[in-house]
Amino acid sequence: MITHRGIEANLDKCRAIIQMHSPHNVKDVQRLAGRLVSLSRFILRLAEKAGPIFTLLRKPKNFEWTDQCEEAFKSFKTFLTTPPVLQRPNHHSDLLLYLVVGESAISAVMVQERDKSQTPIYYISRVLQDTFFSFSTNNVLDR
């Protein structure tokens, strides 16, 4: 939602996650994952932080909601009580892109300097597919 403050997350979408109970089956995890992805541009390093949750979608027959999953879920609920406000880019100023490559995910944030501080414009994050695990980190960056 575009407001006078900047680009804000839809509070109804945030509330939907905050009010969710811990998932009890794969269908619940799919619902949670979809809701998180719909807010992905507001969540720094989503793929990495939600790794334990997304892993459950790869192994639907062996569903087990672990302590790691619960911890990630609770941290998202806490974070989404006050999601960040993204700024519209100023076309007369440089954009900076920070990239983080982890073992299982790759994330980036686009920022712009304003008043001697950097304000976020956009977050993006992707889980690395199994085919990427056979490459070194340098090879992943070359793709």
C-alpha positions in Angstrom: 0.0 0.0 0.0 1.4 3.4 -1.0 0.9 6.0 1.7 2.4 9.4 2.6 5.1 7.5 4.7 6.1 5.2 1.8 5.3 1.7 0.7 3.7 -0.2 3.6 2.8 -3.8 4.0 -0.9 -4.7 3.9 -1.9 -4.9 7.6 -4.6 -7.5 6.9 -1.9 -9.8 5.5 0.3 -9.2 8.5 -2.6 -9.8 10.8 -3.5 -13.1 9.1 0.0 -14.4 10.0 0.0 -12.9 13.5 -3.3 -14.6 14.3 -2.4 -18.0 12.9 -1.8 -20.9 15.2 1.2 -23.1 14.7 0.8 -25.3 11.7 -0.3 -28.9 12.4 -0.1 -30.3 8.9 1.3 -29.6 5.4 -1.8 -27.7 4.3 -1.2 -25.3 7.2 2.4 -24.9 6.3 1.5 -24.2 2.6 -1.0 -21.5 3.9 1.7 -19.9 6.1 4.3 -20.1 3.3 1.9 -18.4 0.9 1.2 -15.6 3.3 4.9 -15.1 4.0 5.7 -14.9 0.3 3.0 -12.4 -0.2 4.9 -10.1 2.2 8.4 -11.1 1.0 9.4 -7.6 -0.3 9.1 -6.4 3.3 11.1 -9.2 5.0 14.9 -9.1 4.9 16.4 -12.6 4.2 13.0 -14.3 4.2 14.3 -17.5 2.5 17.0 -17.9 5.1 14.8 -17.1 8.1 11.9 -19.3 6.8 14.2 -22.2 5.8 13.0 -24.6 8.5 9.4 -23.9 7.4 10.0 -24.1 3.7 11.9 -27.4 4.2 8.7 -29.0 5.4 7.2 -28.4 2.0 9.9 -30.5 0.3 9.2 -33.5 2.6 5.4 -33.5 3.0 5.2 -37.2 4.0 7.5 -36.7 7.0 5.7 -33.7 8.6 7.3 -32.6 11.9 6.9 -29.1 13.2 10.2 -28.7 15.0 11.4 -26.2 17.6 13.3 -24.4 14.8 10.1 -24.1 12.8 8.3 -22.7 15.9 11.1 -20.2 16.6 11.0 -19.0 13.0 7.2 -18.7 13.1 7.2 -16.7 16.3 9.9 -14.4 15.0 7.8 -13.6 11.9 4.8 -12.9 14.1 6.8 -10.5 16.2 8.4 -8.8 13.2 5.1 -8.3 11.4 3.6 -6.4 14.3 5.6 -3.4 13.0 6.8 -4.2 9.5 9.2 -1.8 7.8 8.1 1.0 5.6 9.9 0.9 2.2 10.6 4.1 0.4 10.0 5.0 -3.3 13.2 5.3 -5.2 14.5 8.8 -6.0 15.5 8.6 -9.7 18.1 11.3 -9.1 20.1 9.3 -6.6 22.1 6.1 -6.8 20.7 2.8 -5.8 22.8 0.4 -3.7 22.4 -3.3 -3.8 23.6 -5.5 -0.9 23.8 -9.2 -1.6 24.0 -12.1 0.9 24.7 -15.6 -0.2 24.2 -18.3 2.3 24.4 -22.1 2.2 20.7 -22.5 1.4 19.5 -19.1 0.3 20.5 -15.9 -1.6 19.1 -12.5 -0.5 19.4 -8.9 -1.5 18.3 -5.5 -0.4 18.1 -2.4 -2.5 18.7 0.8 -0.6 19.1 4.5 -1.3 21.0 7.1 0.8 18.8 9.8 2.3 19.7 12.2 5.0 23.0 10.4 5.6 21.3 7.1 6.2 20.3 4.2 4.0 16.6 3.5 3.5 15.3 0.2 2.1 13.6 0.3 -1.3 13.1 -3.5 -1.8 14.0 -6.8 -0.3 14.3 -10.1 -2.3 15.2 -13.5 -1.2 15.3 -17.0 -2.8 15.8 -20.5 -1.5 18.6 -22.2 -3.5 17.3 -25.3 -5.3 19.1 -28.6 -4.8 20.8 -28.3 -8.2 22.7 -25.3 -6.9 24.2 -27.2 -4.0 26.7 -29.0 -6.4 28.2 -25.6 -7.2 30.6 -23.5 -5.1 29.4 -20.1 -3.8 31.5 -18.4 -6.5 29.8 -20.4 -9.3 26.3 -19.5 -7.9 27.3 -15.8 -8.1 28.4 -16.2 -11.7 24.9 -17.4 -12.8 
